[in-house]
């Protein structure tokens, strides 16, 4: 199985500023590259850098660019890393525009930081991409589910399964 991993930005990819006096995080190299490099796996993985934006800055035009990019790939199995703030909105947008197997994942703490959840969430996405049928899913905080079966608790910030 060949897996496409698309970086769009978000906390998972945030890095310290490279410029003097920089006071805001920058979107650096894909965290997924570092995570896969340190993992013992046998998957063929292709990495793509697409937007490199905070998820709050992603527009509908960016969403369409992402959907078109996914649809143009030869790979049918796609993992997208992005910010958690618009995880469900982006998943909904993609679900209306693609028929591939797509798992979106993010992290609450940048991958570069100690105690980040990035490795765990990406690992869940890799497991899911091997087992799930076509559709759009989210893998985060120990959950993996179709995007429409998840919600985000606005008080705790945790993702939760909706009661069916």
Secondary structure, 3 states (H helix, E strand, C coil): CEEEEEEEECHHHEECCCCCCCCCCEECCCHHHHHHHHCCCCCEEEEEEEEEECHHHCCHHHHHHHHHHHHHCCCCEEEEECCHHHHHHHHHHHHCCCCCEEEEECCCCCCCCCCCCHHHHHHHHHHHHHHCCCEEEEEECCEEEEHHHEEECCCCCCEEECCC
